[in-house]
């Protein structure tokens, strides 16, 4: 997988580091139930060092309390990245795990910005025998497998996870959790449930206490010409609209949809506003806000298209319009712009000048 730096909004795709935690913490948590992952997928990390990781097959989200060192203070600029590009990362990961690059499947990537540590969720192998692996890369570029033994942690069980159906075109159990975002002290969990409105956004205050609350989601997919309740959000970010938090979400075949967060928190079912259709046959895999030449943008990484970017101002303007409610051309609404970097699988903010 190729890596690159994109000045003023550089995208650093994929990398990881060695984790440390104190012996005192390890001894304190020695009696905690072990983490036994059945799968690994979406990741989220807080500035305080809490790493959330999703196990869709196990119908759970884990919160790992990591003791990450602060990054050495260093002035960075658009021309000087805080770490070097790592070429042929998939080959390096395969060598570390004792397999071939074709057997390394990257699920997600996040950056702990204060320490400069990058985390990757990996499946070693494919199919039902794939082994879940958490990797880290430190600012020096050292790649390491993260042992989950002894890390202080808590677990949130997802009681409404869909059934495992290996015969389905897309096994719904594997989409129990598709993305995670921490917003206002609450972990937001996108994915599928076993409810009639299978597309679901769960909410769980952290530290975890009790079960997650869920809201069933409905969208109008303009390229398909119909309302949909079984298509999950694949990636989303918080978006401030006139002082109120909304969510900007990307779906299969790339409709962009907004949801008011206050309504997510108060309604059992919610219909979003479709503000763009950005093309068939594609899954958006990540969205990251950034600035370039003083203008706010949102980068969108994709499964089958090159990376694109949209102007935040265009998204905010579209949010104030009625939205798409009838069948339209698959390229309608908010305008997207190509990012001349080749394919980007995952992206996250590395510092003020680089993603």
N, C-alpha and C positions, 0 to 999 in steps of 0.2 A: 504494500500500500504506500503510495507516494506521500511524502511530507513536503510542506512548503511554508514559506513566510510571505504574507501579503501585507506590504507596508501600510501603516495607519489603521489597518484592521486585519493584521496578519492572521492567517488561519493555521494553527498548528494541529495537524490531525494525528492523533494517536501516540501514546507514550506512557511510562510509569516508573515508580520508585520504591526503595526499601522503607518499610514501616517500622516504627519503634514505639514501644510503650514501656512504662516503668515496671520494674519487678513488683513494686508495691501494688500497682493496679492488677497485675496478673494474679498475685496471691489473693487479693481481695475478691476477684471474680472467679477463683478456681472452682467454686461450687456451682457456678452458673451453668444452665443446660448448654450443651455444645451446639454449635451452629452446624447443621447437617443440610447443606444445600442440595436440592434436587435439580435446580437449574439456576442460572444467574442472568439478569437482564439489566433493566433500567437502574441508573445510579444517580445520586444527588449528594452533594457534600456542602456542609455549612462552613462559614468562616471559623467557627469554634472547633471544627474537626470532627463533627458527627457525619459519618458516611452512611447513607441509606442505600441498601441494595435490595432489589426485588427478586424473589424466587417464585415465578409464576406457577410452575408445576407444583411446588410445595404450598402455594396459596398463602404467601407470607411476605412481609417486608421486614428486614432487619435494620436496626440502627446500631452502628459500631462506633464506640467512643474512642477515637484515636488520639494519641499524643504526638502531634506532628511538629517538628522544629520550625521555627520562623525562618523565612528565607533571608539570607544575608542582604542587608540594605544596599541597593545599587541603583543608580539612576539609569533608567532605560529610555530609549527613544524609538521612533519608528524605524530607524536604521540599525538599531542594535537590539537583538532579541535577548531575553533572559536565559535562553538555552539554545543549543545548536540543533539543527535539523537532524533527525535520526533516519538515515536511509535504510530501505529494505527492512522495515520494522517487523513485518509479518515473518520474514525469515529468521530474524533474531528471536522473536517470541517462540517460533517453532523449535529452534535449537534449544531454548531454555526448557521447553516442555517435552523435548524428545520426540518430536513428530514432524510432519511435513507442513509447509505453509498452507497447503490446500485444506488441511485439517484444522486450521485456526480460524474460528468464526468470531469476529468482534461484535459484541452486542451493544456496548455503550462506552462512553468516555466522559469523565469529568475532571476538572482541575481544582485542586485546593489552592486558591490563589495566594494566601498568606505564606505557605511553605513552598509553593512552586511544584508540589507533588501532583502527578497525573495518575489517575486510576482508570483501569480498563476492566470491563467484565468480558470474559472470554469463554467460549465453549471449545474444548479440545475434542475434536471429532464432530461427527454429524449424526442426526437421528436420535433415537431414544437412548443410545449408549454414550452420548456426548457428556464429557466431564466439565462441570462448572469450575472456573478458575478466576480468582481476583488477582490482578497484577498491579504493580506500581512502577513509576519511573520518577527518579529524583531529578533535580535541576542539572545534575552532572550527566544525565542520560543513562544512569544505571537502571536496568530492568530487573525486577524481582517478583517472585510469586509471594503473595501475602498469605501467611498462615493465619487461619481464623481461630486457632486454638488460644485460649486465654484472653482474648480481647473482650473488654467489658461491652456488653451489648444488651439490647432488648428486642422483642419480636412482636410484630402486629400481625395477627391472623386475619385472613380475608375469608370470612365465612360464606360469602356470596359468590365465590369463584365458579366459573362455568365448568361443566364436566369435561373430562378428557375424551376427545373423539379423534382417534388417529385416522379415521376414514374421511374426515372433513377436509375440504380444500384447504382451509386454514384452521388447524386445530385450535378451538376457542380457548382451551386451557393455557396454551402458550401465550395468549394475549390477555391473560388476567391483569398484568401490569405492563403498560407500554411506555409510560414516562412518569417521572417524579419531579415535583418542584416544591420547594419550601417557600411559602408565602405568608407573611404576617404570623409567624409562629405555628403555622399549620402545614402539615405535609399533604399536598394534593397528589392523588394517585389516579392516573388515567388508565383505562383498560376496559375489559369486558366483565360482565357479571352473569349470573344465571336468571336475571329478571327479564320481564317482557321487553323493556328498554335495555337491551344488553350493553349498549355503549354507556359507560359509567364513569363518573368522576367521584372518587372517594375522598373523604377529608378526615384527617386524624391529627389532633393537637400533639405536639411533642414537648416533654416526654409522653410516651404512649400511655393511655389510660382507657381501658375498655376497648370497644370495637370502633371501627371506622364508620362514619355516616356516608351515605351514598345518594347521588342524584343521577337519575337516568337522563341521557342526552339524546336530542333529536336535531338533525340538520336537514336543510334542503340542499341536495347535491345537484347543482345546475347542469353539469355535464351529463348526468344520468336522468335528469328530468323527474326526480321524485324525492320524497322525504325518506330519510333513513334513520333507523334506531339501532342497527346491529353493527355499524362500522365504528371501530374505536378511534379515538384520538391517537395519533402516532407520536406527535411531539407538540409541546405547548410552552408558552412563556407568559408571565404576567405583563399587563399593558395598562398604563395609567391613562385614563380618558377623562379629562376635565376634573381631575382630583379623585376619581373613583377607579378602583382596580377592576380590570377586565382580564379575561384570558384570551389569548390569540392561539388558535389550535389549527394544526394541519392534519389532514386525513388522506387515506388512500385515494389516488387519482388527483390529489393536490388541491381540493377546495380549502380555502382559508376561512375560518369561522371564529366569531367572537362570542363570548359569554360574560355577562356582568357577574362579578364574583359575589356580590351581595345576594343575587338571586340564586346562585349555585348553593349558597349557604342556607337559604330559606325554603327552597322548593324541592319536592321529590322528583319532579320531572321538569325539564327545561329545554326549550327550543332555541338554538343559537341563531346568529345572524351571519349568513354567508356573504362575504365581501369580495371574494375572488375565486376564480377557477384557473389554475395554473398548469393544467395539462394532464392527460390520461396516462395510465400505465406506470405510475410512479408513486413511491412512498416517501414523504418528507421524513428525514431521520433526525434532524436537529434544527433548532432555531436559536440564534444568538444575536442580541442587540450589539451594535458597535457604532462608533463614530468615524467618519472619513471626511476630511477637509471641512470640519465644523458642522457636518450634516449627520443626522441620526438615521441609521439604517438597521435592517434586520437581515442577517444572513440565513439562508435556508439551504441545508445540506439535503441531498436526495439519494435515493437508491438507484435510479435509472437515468437520471439527468445530471448534468453538471450543476455545480452550486449556482444559486441565484441570490439576488438581494432585492429587497423592496424598501422604499422610503417609508420611514415611520410616519411622516406627515401624511402620506397617501393612505396609510392604514387608518390613521385617526380620522381623516376626512371621510373615508368610506364607512367607518363605524357610525357616523352621524346620518348616513343615508339609509333608505329603506332596506337595502340588501337584495340578494338574488332570490327570487321566488318562482321562477319559471325556467324551462329548459333553455340553455344558452350554449354558445360556442365554448369548447373546453379551454379557451384562453380569453377570459372575460373579467372585468373588474380591475382591482389594483394591478398596476403594471409592474412586471418583474424585469430585472436587468441581469445579464449573465456576469458571472465572476470568472475572469480568465485565469483559472488555476488548475483546470482539470477536475477530475472527480474528487469530491470530498465525502468521506463516509460519516465522520463525526467531527464536531467542532466545539470548542468552549473558549472562554476568555482566559488568556494566560497572564496578561497584565494590562495596564492602561493603553498600551500601543499594539498589542498582539492578541490574536485569537489562536 
